[in-house]
């Protein structure tokens, strides 16, 4: 079972239970499952394919968790980029990964 399916199964059993808490914000399993499914569908509708890598430059947040889970649901590979990296470092890192 992959993480996307595990989330959906958890959401079915625990819809109204809290899935994530970060500072003053929280998300229920039902909300998390729904929002990550919609984001995964968006990735696929806009040209993403299972096996594609999705890089994101985003600080730690609930949205970061949603990005990871949406990638899992779409069969994609989440590639977080360290937010401390500067554009030249990111470009160098990305170009070295293509070889």
Buried (B, 14 or more C-beta within 10 A) or exposed (E): EEBBEEBBEBBEEEEEEEBBEEEEEEBBBBBBBEBBBEBBBEBBEEEBEEEBEBBBEEEEEBBBBBBBBBBBBBBBEBBBBEEEEEEEEBEEEEEEEEE
